[in-house]
């Protein structure tokens, strides 16, 4: 799928897919929201507004108050591509979100997902 198609995907629909994925693995909507809020800087109200406005992924990311400064610590593969190697900044931010949701669904501890572990 090319970047423009990904950017135009409806965030509310993607959110529902994320929610189904994590709930199937025993995680909660609250945990999903925590991960998304951590990454994007939205508060709960801002996230709900984006969902209600049917924003596309590009708009959701563009309007994010502030991407977390620790998001560059997100590493690994999503759809067979290393997120740290993605050149397009918008696509990299979207894949960061995908990677965090994958980690949540895989049962990783929230402290590790939010890059709070002391190394």
C-alpha positions in Angstrom: 0.0 0.0 0.0 1.5 3.4 -0.9 2.0 6.2 1.6 -0.9 8.3 0.3 -3.4 5.4 0.9 -2.0 4.8 4.4 -2.2 8.6 5.2 -5.8 8.7 4.1 -7.0 5.8 6.2 -9.7 6.8 8.8 -8.1 6.9 12.2 -11.3 5.9 14.0 -11.4 2.7 11.9 -7.7 2.0 12.6 -8.3 2.7 16.3 -11.1 0.0 16.3 -8.7 -2.5 14.7 -6.0 -1.7 17.2 -8.6 -2.1 20.0 -9.7 -5.5 18.7 -6.1 -6.6 18.4 -5.2 -5.7 22.0 -8.4 -6.9 23.5 -8.0 -10.3 21.8 -4.7 -10.6 23.7 -6.2 -9.6 27.1 -5.2 -5.9 27.1 -7.6 -3.0 27.6 -8.9 0.1 25.8 -7.3 2.2 28.7 -3.9 0.6 28.0 -4.3 1.3 24.2 -5.2 4.9 25.0 -2.2 5.3 27.3 0.1 4.1 24.5 -1.4 6.5 21.9 -1.5 9.4 24.3 2.2 8.8 25.3 3.3 8.8 21.7 1.3 11.7 20.4 0.9 14.1 23.3 -2.9 14.2 23.0 -5.0 14.2 26.1 -8.1 12.0 26.5 -10.4 14.8 25.2 -8.2 15.5 22.2 -8.1 11.8 21.3 -11.9 11.5 21.5 -12.3 14.6 19.3 -10.0 13.1 16.6 -12.0 9.9 16.8 -15.4 11.7 16.5 -14.2 14.0 13.7 -13.3 11.0 11.6 -9.8 12.3 11.1 -7.5 10.4 8.7 -4.1 9.1 9.9 -2.2 12.1 8.5 -4.5 14.6 10.2 -4.3 12.7 13.4 -0.5 12.8 13.4 -0.3 16.3 12.0 -2.5 17.6 14.8 -0.7 15.7 17.6 0.3 18.2 20.2 3.8 16.8 20.5 5.3 13.5 19.5 7.1 12.0 22.5 10.8 12.9 22.5 11.6 9.3 23.4 9.8 7.9 20.3 13.2 7.6 18.6 13.8 4.7 21.1 11.1 2.7 19.3 12.9 0.1 17.2 12.0 -3.1 15.5 10.0 -4.3 12.5 6.5 -3.5 11.5 5.2 -5.2 8.3 8.7 -6.5 7.7 10.3 -3.0 7.7 12.5 -1.6 10.5 10.7 1.5 11.8 14.0 3.3 12.5 14.9 2.9 8.7 11.7 4.5 7.4 12.7 7.8 5.7 9.3 9.5 5.4 8.7 11.2 8.8 4.9 10.9 8.6 5.1 7.2 7.8 7.7 6.6 10.5 5.3 8.2 13.1 2.5 6.0 12.0 4.6 2.9 12.2 5.8 4.0 15.7 2.1 3.8 16.7 1.7 0.4 15.0 4.9 -0.9 16.7 3.6 0.2 20.2 0.3 -1.5 19.6 2.1 -4.7 18.5 4.1 -4.6 21.7 1.0 -4.1 23.8 -0.8 -7.0 22.1 2.3 -9.2 22.6 2.0 -8.6 26.4 5.0 -6.4 26.9 4.9 -4.6 30.2 3.6 -1.0 29.9 6.9 0.3 31.5 8.9 -1.1 28.6 6.4 -0.1 25.9 6.5 3.5 27.1 10.3 3.3 27.1 10.5 4.0 30.9 12.9 1.2 31.8 16.1 2.3 33.4 19.0 1.0 31.4 
